[in-house]
Amino acid sequence: MVFRELVKRGIDVVPVNPAVAEVEGRRSFRRLAEIEPRVDAALVMTHPAQTDRVLADCVEAGVRRVWLHRGAGKGSGDDRAVAFCEAHGLEVVRDLCPFMALPDAGLPHRLHAFFRKRLS
């Protein structure tokens, strides 16, 4: 859903997933370092157990900004992942679903953002 929404809004999204060759008609890369031209930001949507490997790939590929997705559950980023980002000079967004940051997101996402702001 996030991928489709970003594409719909005209954002150039490049999928990275070693398990698939294509996502929604776009070539999927196995690793960030394979993408040309290089990307400077990554939205990490992995299980926390896979996040360390993906963050190391980000550093190797020269990614400078990382968004550790948080939907339901723990999300991609725990304290250790954030510490890794800080130690390697990566700007990090944590514990936030991208839908909550998009203007004109649907009602459920606006409500989620509203309550998150009030409770944090």
C-alpha positions as CSV (number, residue, x, y, z in Angstrom):
1,M,0.0,0.0,0.0
2,V,2.8,2.4,0.9
3,F,4.6,1.6,-2.4
4,R,1.5,2.2,-4.5
5,E,0.7,5.5,-2.7
6,L,4.2,6.9,-3.1
7,V,4.2,6.0,-6.8
8,K,0.7,7.5,-7.2
9,R,2.0,10.8,-5.7
10,G,4.9,10.9,-8.3
11,I,7.6,9.8,-5.9
12,D,10.4,7.8,-7.7
13,V,10.3,4.6,-5.7
14,V,12.9,1.9,-6.4
15,P,12.0,-1.5,-4.8
16,V,14.7,-3.5,-3.1
17,N,13.8,-7.1,-2.3
18,P,16.1,-10.0,-2.9
19,A,13.1,-12.4,-3.1
20,V,11.4,-10.9,-6.1
21,A,12.4,-9.6,-9.6
22,E,9.7,-7.0,-9.9
23,V,7.2,-5.0,-7.8
24,E,4.1,-3.5,-9.4
25,G,5.9,-3.6,-12.8
26,R,9.1,-2.0,-11.6
27,R,12.4,-3.9,-11.4
28,S,13.3,-4.9,-7.9
29,F,16.9,-4.9,-6.9
30,R,18.6,-7.4,-4.6
31,R,20.7,-4.7,-2.8
32,L,20.8,-0.9,-2.7
33,A,24.3,-0.9,-4.1
34,E,23.0,-2.2,-7.4
35,I,20.8,0.9,-8.0
36,E,22.1,3.5,-10.5
37,P,22.0,6.3,-10.1
38,R,22.6,5.9,-6.4
39,V,19.8,6.7,-3.9
40,D,20.3,8.9,-0.9
41,A,17.3,7.7,1.1
42,A,15.7,4.4,2.0
43,L,12.4,3.4,3.5
44,V,13.1,0.2,5.5
45,M,10.1,-2.0,5.8
46,T,11.6,-5.2,7.2
47,H,11.2,-7.4,10.2
48,P,13.5,-6.1,13.0
49,A,15.6,-9.3,12.6
50,Q,16.5,-8.2,9.1
51,T,17.0,-4.5,9.8
52,D,20.7,-4.8,10.7
53,R,21.6,-6.3,7.4
54,V,19.6,-3.7,5.5
55,L,21.2,-0.8,7.4
56,A,24.7,-2.1,6.7
57,D,23.6,-2.2,3.0
58,C,22.5,1.4,3.3
59,V,25.9,2.5,4.6
60,E,27.7,0.5,1.9
61,A,25.5,2.1,-0.8
62,G,26.0,5.6,0.5
63,V,22.4,6.2,1.7
64,R,22.3,9.1,4.1
65,R,18.7,9.1,5.2
66,V,16.7,6.2,6.5
67,W,13.1,5.8,7.5
68,L,12.5,2.8,9.7
69,H,8.8,2.0,9.0
70,R,6.4,1.5,11.9
71,G,3.0,0.2,11.1
72,A,1.4,-2.3,13.4
73,G,3.8,-4.2,15.7
74,K,7.4,-3.4,16.5
75,G,8.3,-2.0,13.1
76,S,11.7,-2.0,11.5
77,G,13.6,0.1,14.1
78,D,14.5,-0.8,17.6
79,D,17.0,1.1,19.8
80,R,19.9,-0.9,18.4
81,A,19.0,0.0,14.8
82,V,18.7,3.7,15.8
83,A,22.1,3.5,17.5
84,F,23.6,2.0,14.4
85,C,22.2,4.8,12.3
86,E,23.6,7.5,14.6
87,A,27.0,5.8,14.7
88,H,27.2,5.8,10.9
89,G,25.9,9.3,10.4
90,L,22.5,8.3,9.0
91,E,19.6,10.6,9.5
92,V,16.8,8.5,10.8
93,V,13.0,8.6,11.1
94,R,11.6,6.0,13.5
95,D,8.2,4.8,14.7
96,L,6.2,6.5,12.1
97,C,4.1,5.1,9.3
98,P,4.7,7.0,6.0
99,F,0.9,7.5,5.6
100,M,0.8,9.6,8.7
101,A,3.3,12.1,7.0
102,L,1.6,12.3,3.7
103,P,-0.7,15.3,3.1
104,D,-4.3,14.3,2.3
105,A,-3.9,10.8,3.8
106,G,-7.1,9.0,4.5
107,L,-9.1,9.4,7.7
108,P,-7.6,6.4,9.5
109,H,-4.1,7.7,8.9
110,R,-5.0,11.2,9.9
111,L,-6.5,9.9,13.2
112,H,-3.5,7.8,13.8
113,A,-1.2,10.8,13.4
114,F,-3.5,13.0,15.6
115,F,-3.5,10.5,18.5
116,R,0.3,9.8,18.1
117,K,1.0,13.5,18.5
118,R,-1.2,13.8,21.5
119,L,0.2,10.7,23.3
120,S,3.9,11.2,22.6
